[in-house]
Amino acid sequence: MPANLTPEYRAAEEAFRKARDPRERLERLREMLRTIPKHKGTDHLQGDIKRRIKEMSEELERPARGGARGGPPLSIRPEGATQLALIGPSNVGKSSLHARLTGSGAHAAAYPFTTRYPEPGMMRYEDIYFQLVDLPAVAPEQPVSWLATALETADAALLVVDLGEPRCIEQVAAVHALLRERRVTLTDRWEPAGETARAGGEGDGDPFALRLSTLLLANKAERLADPDAELRAFLEVAGLRYPALAVSATTGQGLGQIGPWLFAHLGIARVYTKAPGRPPDLHRPYTMRRGQTVADVAGLVHKDLARSLRYARVWGKGGFDGQHVGRTHPVADGDVIELHA
C-alpha cells in the first residue's frame, strides 16, 4: 500500500538525516512520528520510528544510570570539524592507529576484540581537529547489535584492513555483509565536495539507511615488501573502488597523508571571525562545509545573531578585502568575516 507521505513529514525526515547531535536526532524522530500519516501503508515505518525513539531515549539516559544498566555511551556526540568512524575486521590495528593519530591511549593488544565500546579521540590537522571514533571489530564471530546506532552520527568512515592477513578479502566481504544487515553501506563516493553521504533513502523509502563515504587504510604496511603495489592488487582482486592509503601505526608510515586527504575531500572551510576595529582571531576557526553561507557562520557564533544579521564584511580569496556581503554569501576556506547585526 502506498505510504503517501506528506511534505510536512518529508521535511521532518530530511531534518533527521541532517542532524548529527543525538538529542537533536531524537527530537527529529519525534517530529517524524507526529507528522507521519497514520494508515496501514505506514504501519511498518511507524513501528520503526517508535523503536528508534525507544532505543535512542534509553541510550541518552545511559550515562545517568547506575548499576548494571549503566556503562559507556554507545553514541558519541560529534565534536571538531567532522566525526569519522574507524571500522574493520578484528586484529587489523584499529586501536593502534587510533592511539597513534589521536594520542588517546586506546588499549591495543595482539588478541582480537580488544575494543568493546566506542572510543573517541581528536586528530589534529593544522588548526582544526577531526574526531576519530574507534569501534569494535565488525566480524561474524562477535556481532555488535548497536553498531548502526554508533555510526549514525559519523560523517564518514575509515575502513582499516591488514593486507598481511591471508583472509583479508573474505574479512572485508564479511564487514560489508554485516553492515548491510544493519542498513549501512560504505561508498567510495566523496563528491560533490562538502556534501555528506551519511543519509540513505534516496528513493528507497528508508530514512534509516546510512551511506558513509569511506577511505580505506591498509595498516601494518611495514610488514609488506611493496605496500603500494600490494594495496593496488588487493583493491583489484576484491573489486573495491575505495580511495586507499598504505599506513603503519607502528612506524608512522603514511599517517601524515590522512589529514590532508580528509581535509580536501570533506570540503571543509575554515572561517575566522573578527570584531569591528579589532584583528581577527586566527587561532580558533569555525569549521564549515564549502557552500555554507555567512548566515551559517552567524548561527555558529550565536543563534540570536543568525536572526538579527544584516550584513557582513569579508576578507578572503573570493573578492576584495572588506567586501560587504549579504546573508547568503558562500564562505571559502580562510575567509575572515566581520558580522554586523
C-alpha positions as CSV (number, residue, x, y, z in Angstrom):
1,M,0.0,0.0,0.0
2,P,1.4,3.5,-0.9
3,A,2.6,5.5,2.1
4,N,1.5,8.8,0.6
5,L,3.9,10.7,2.9
6,T,3.2,14.4,3.3
7,P,5.5,17.4,2.7
8,E,5.5,18.0,6.4
9,Y,6.7,14.5,7.1
10,R,9.3,14.7,4.3
11,A,10.7,17.9,5.9
12,A,11.0,16.2,9.3
13,E,12.7,13.2,7.7
14,E,15.2,15.5,5.9
15,A,15.9,17.3,9.2
16,F,16.6,14.0,10.9
17,R,19.0,12.9,8.2
18,K,21.0,16.2,8.6
19,A,21.0,16.2,12.4
20,R,24.2,15.0,14.0
21,D,23.8,15.6,17.7
22,P,22.0,12.6,19.3
23,R,19.5,14.7,21.2
24,E,18.6,16.7,18.1
25,R,18.2,13.4,16.2
26,L,15.8,12.2,18.9
27,E,13.7,15.4,18.6
28,R,13.6,15.0,14.8
29,L,12.4,11.4,15.2
30,R,9.6,12.5,17.5
31,E,8.6,15.1,14.8
32,M,8.6,12.3,12.2
33,L,6.2,10.3,14.3
34,R,4.0,13.3,14.9
35,T,3.7,14.2,11.2
36,I,3.6,10.7,9.6
37,P,0.2,9.9,8.1
38,K,-1.5,7.2,10.2
39,H,-2.8,4.5,8.0
40,K,-2.0,0.8,7.1
41,G,0.6,1.8,4.4
42,T,2.8,3.4,7.1
43,D,2.4,0.8,9.9
44,H,5.9,-0.6,9.3
45,L,7.6,2.8,9.2
46,Q,5.7,4.0,12.3
47,G,6.9,0.9,14.2
48,D,10.5,1.5,13.0
49,I,10.3,5.1,14.2
50,K,8.9,4.2,17.6
51,R,11.6,1.6,18.1
52,R,14.3,4.1,17.2
53,I,12.8,6.6,19.6
54,K,12.8,4.0,22.4
55,E,16.4,2.9,21.7
56,M,17.7,6.5,21.4
57,S,15.9,7.6,24.6
58,E,17.4,4.7,26.5
59,E,20.9,5.4,25.1
60,L,20.7,9.1,26.1
61,E,19.8,8.1,29.6
62,R,22.6,5.5,30.0
63,P,25.3,7.8,31.5
64,A,22.9,8.9,34.2
65,R,22.0,5.4,35.3
66,G,23.9,3.4,37.9
67,G,24.3,-0.4,38.4
68,A,24.2,-3.0,35.7
69,R,22.3,-0.9,33.2
70,G,24.9,1.9,33.1
71,G,28.1,1.9,31.1
72,P,29.9,3.8,28.4
73,P,27.8,5.6,25.8
74,L,27.2,3.8,22.6
75,S,26.7,7.0,20.6
76,I,29.4,9.7,20.7
77,R,28.4,13.4,20.4
78,P,30.2,14.8,17.4
79,E,33.0,17.4,18.1
80,G,35.6,19.1,16.0
81,A,35.4,19.6,12.2
82,T,33.9,16.1,11.5
83,Q,33.4,12.7,13.0
84,L,35.0,9.7,11.4
85,A,34.3,6.1,12.4
86,L,37.2,3.6,12.5
87,I,35.8,0.3,11.4
88,G,37.2,-3.0,10.2
89,P,37.7,-6.7,11.0
90,S,39.4,-7.9,14.1
91,N,43.1,-7.6,14.8
92,V,43.8,-5.1,12.0
93,G,45.3,-2.5,14.3
94,K,42.4,0.0,14.5
95,S,43.1,0.8,18.2
96,S,46.8,1.2,17.5
97,L,46.0,3.6,14.7
98,H,43.6,5.5,16.9
99,A,46.1,5.8,19.7
100,R,48.9,7.0,17.2
101,L,46.7,9.5,15.4
102,T,44.9,11.0,18.5
103,G,47.2,10.3,21.5
104,S,44.1,8.8,23.1
105,G,45.9,5.9,24.8
106,A,43.3,3.5,23.5
107,H,44.1,0.0,24.6
108,A,45.6,-2.1,21.9
109,A,46.5,-5.8,22.2
110,A,47.7,-8.7,20.0
111,Y,44.4,-10.6,20.6
112,P,41.1,-9.9,18.8
113,F,38.1,-8.0,20.0
114,T,40.0,-5.7,22.4
115,T,37.7,-2.7,21.7
116,R,34.3,-3.2,23.3
117,Y,32.8,0.3,23.3
118,P,33.1,3.4,21.1
119,E,36.4,5.3,21.9
120,P,36.6,8.9,20.8
121,G,39.7,10.9,20.2
122,M,40.8,14.0,18.4
123,M,43.3,14.1,15.5
124,R,44.8,17.5,14.8
125,Y,45.3,18.8,11.3
126,E,46.8,22.3,11.1
127,D,44.4,24.4,13.1
128,I,41.4,22.0,13.2
129,Y,40.6,18.7,14.7
130,F,39.0,15.5,13.3
131,Q,37.1,13.3,15.8
132,L,38.0,9.7,15.3
133,V,35.8,7.1,17.0
134,D,37.3,3.6,17.4
135,L,34.6,0.9,17.2
136,P,34.5,-2.8,18.0
137,A,35.6,-5.1,15.2
138,V,32.9,-6.0,12.6
139,A,33.1,-9.7,12.5
140,P,30.5,-12.6,12.5
141,E,32.2,-14.2,15.5
142,Q,31.2,-11.3,17.7
143,P,28.2,-9.3,16.4
144,V,27.6,-5.9,17.8
145,S,23.9,-5.1,18.0
146,W,24.3,-1.4,18.5
147,L,26.9,-0.8,15.7
148,A,24.4,1.1,13.4
149,T,23.5,3.4,16.3
150,A,27.1,4.3,16.8
151,L,27.5,5.1,13.1
152,E,24.5,7.4,12.9
153,T,26.5,10.5,14.0
154,A,29.5,9.8,11.7
155,D,30.2,11.9,8.6
156,A,32.4,9.3,7.0
157,A,34.3,6.0,7.7
158,L,37.9,4.8,7.8
159,L,37.9,1.1,6.8
160,V,41.0,-0.5,8.3
161,V,42.4,-3.7,6.8
162,D,45.6,-5.8,7.2
163,L,46.9,-6.9,3.8
164,G,49.3,-9.4,5.5
165,E,46.3,-11.4,6.7
166,P,45.6,-14.2,4.1
167,R,41.8,-13.9,4.7
168,C,41.7,-10.1,4.2
169,I,39.4,-10.2,1.2
170,E,37.0,-12.5,3.0
171,Q,37.1,-10.3,6.1
172,V,36.2,-7.2,4.1
173,A,33.4,-9.1,2.4
174,A,32.1,-10.1,5.8
175,V,32.3,-6.5,7.0
176,H,30.1,-5.4,4.1
177,A,27.6,-8.1,4.6
178,L,27.2,-7.4,8.4
179,L,26.8,-3.7,7.8
180,R,24.2,-4.3,5.1
181,E,22.2,-6.3,7.6
182,R,22.2,-3.1,9.7
183,R,21.2,-0.9,6.7
184,V,24.7,0.6,6.5
185,T,26.5,1.0,3.1
186,L,30.1,2.1,2.7
187,T,30.6,4.1,-0.5
188,D,33.6,5.2,-2.5
189,R,31.9,8.4,-3.4
190,W,33.3,11.6,-1.8
191,E,31.8,14.1,-4.3
192,P,30.5,16.6,-4.6
193,A,32.9,18.1,-2.0
194,G,31.2,19.4,1.0
195,E,28.1,17.2,0.8
196,T,28.0,14.3,3.3
197,A,26.9,10.9,2.0
198,R,25.6,9.9,5.5
199,A,21.9,9.7,4.7
200,G,20.4,7.0,2.6
201,G,16.9,6.8,1.5
202,E,17.3,8.4,-1.9
203,G,14.2,7.0,-3.5
204,D,14.4,3.8,-1.4
205,G,11.9,4.9,1.2
206,D,14.2,4.1,4.1
207,P,15.0,7.1,6.3
208,F,17.3,5.0,8.5
209,A,19.6,3.7,5.8
210,L,23.2,5.1,6.1
211,R,25.7,5.7,3.3
212,L,29.1,6.6,4.6
213,S,31.9,7.9,2.3
214,T,34.9,5.6,3.0
215,L,38.6,5.9,2.9
216,L,40.4,2.5,3.1
217,L,43.6,2.3,5.3
218,A,45.8,-0.6,4.7
219,N,47.5,-0.9,8.1
220,K,50.7,-2.7,9.1
221,A,52.4,-1.6,5.8
222,E,55.8,-2.1,7.5
223,R,55.3,-5.8,7.0
224,L,54.9,-5.6,3.3
225,A,57.7,-5.7,0.7
226,D,55.9,-3.2,-1.6
227,P,52.9,-1.7,0.2
228,D,51.5,0.4,-2.6
229,A,51.7,-2.5,-5.2
230,E,50.0,-4.9,-2.8
231,L,47.3,-2.4,-2.0
232,R,46.6,-1.9,-5.7
233,A,46.4,-5.7,-6.2
234,F,44.1,-6.1,-3.2
235,L,41.7,-3.5,-4.4
236,E,41.6,-5.1,-7.9
237,V,41.1,-8.7,-6.7
238,A,38.5,-7.6,-4.1
239,G,36.7,-5.5,-6.7
240,L,36.8,-2.4,-4.4
241,R,37.0,1.2,-5.6
242,Y,37.6,3.0,-2.3
243,P,40.3,5.6,-2.2
244,A,43.1,4.0,-0.2
245,L,46.3,4.7,1.7
246,A,49.0,2.3,2.9
247,V,49.8,3.2,6.5
248,S,51.6,1.9,9.6
249,A,50.6,2.6,13.2
250,T,53.9,1.1,14.2
251,T,56.3,3.2,12.1
252,G,54.1,6.2,11.3
253,Q,54.3,5.4,7.5
254,G,51.6,7.2,5.6
255,L,49.9,8.7,8.6
256,G,50.8,12.2,7.5
257,Q,48.7,11.8,4.4
258,I,45.4,11.1,6.2
259,G,44.7,14.7,7.5
260,P,45.4,16.5,4.2
261,W,43.4,13.8,2.2
262,L,40.4,14.2,4.6
263,F,40.5,18.0,4.6
264,A,40.5,18.1,0.8
265,H,37.7,15.5,0.3
266,L,35.4,16.5,3.1
267,G,35.1,20.0,1.7
268,I,35.9,21.8,5.0
269,A,36.2,25.5,5.1
270,R,37.9,27.3,8.0
271,V,36.3,30.6,8.8
272,Y,37.8,33.2,11.2
273,T,35.8,36.0,12.8
274,K,36.7,39.5,13.9
275,A,35.0,42.3,15.8
276,P,34.9,45.7,14.1
277,G,38.2,47.6,14.6
278,R,39.9,44.6,16.0
279,P,42.3,42.0,14.5
280,P,40.9,38.5,13.7
281,D,41.4,35.5,15.9
282,L,43.4,33.3,13.6
283,H,43.9,30.5,16.1
284,R,40.4,29.2,16.5
285,P,38.5,28.9,13.3
286,Y,34.9,27.9,12.8
287,T,34.7,24.8,10.6
288,M,32.1,24.9,7.9
289,R,31.4,22.9,4.7
290,R,32.2,24.7,1.5
291,G,28.9,26.1,0.1
292,Q,27.7,27.1,3.6
293,T,26.9,30.8,4.0
294,V,27.6,33.9,6.1
295,A,24.3,33.2,7.9
296,D,25.5,29.7,8.8
297,V,28.6,31.3,10.4
298,A,26.4,33.7,12.4
299,G,24.4,30.8,13.6
300,L,27.5,29.1,15.0
301,V,28.5,32.3,16.8
302,H,25.1,32.7,18.4
303,K,21.6,31.7,17.4
304,D,20.3,35.2,18.0
305,L,22.9,36.7,15.7
306,A,21.7,34.5,12.9
307,R,18.3,36.1,13.2
308,S,19.5,39.7,13.5
309,L,22.3,39.6,11.0
310,R,22.1,42.5,8.5
311,Y,25.4,42.1,6.5
312,A,29.0,41.0,6.8
313,R,32.4,42.2,5.7
314,V,34.7,39.5,4.2
315,W,38.4,39.3,3.7
316,G,39.4,36.3,1.6
317,K,40.1,34.9,-1.8
318,G,36.6,35.3,-3.2
319,G,36.6,39.1,-3.5
320,F,38.3,42.3,-2.3
321,D,39.3,42.9,1.3
322,G,36.4,44.1,3.5
323,Q,33.8,43.4,0.8
324,H,30.2,43.9,2.0
325,V,28.1,40.8,1.5
326,G,24.7,39.5,2.4
327,R,23.5,36.6,4.4
328,T,23.6,34.1,1.5
329,H,27.2,34.8,0.6
330,P,29.0,31.5,0.4
331,V,32.1,31.1,2.6
332,A,35.5,29.9,1.4
333,D,38.4,28.3,3.3
334,G,40.5,31.0,5.0
335,D,37.8,33.7,5.0
336,V,37.8,36.3,7.7
337,I,34.3,37.5,8.5
338,E,33.1,40.6,10.4
339,L,29.4,40.1,11.3
340,H,27.1,43.1,11.6
341,A,23.7,42.8,13.3
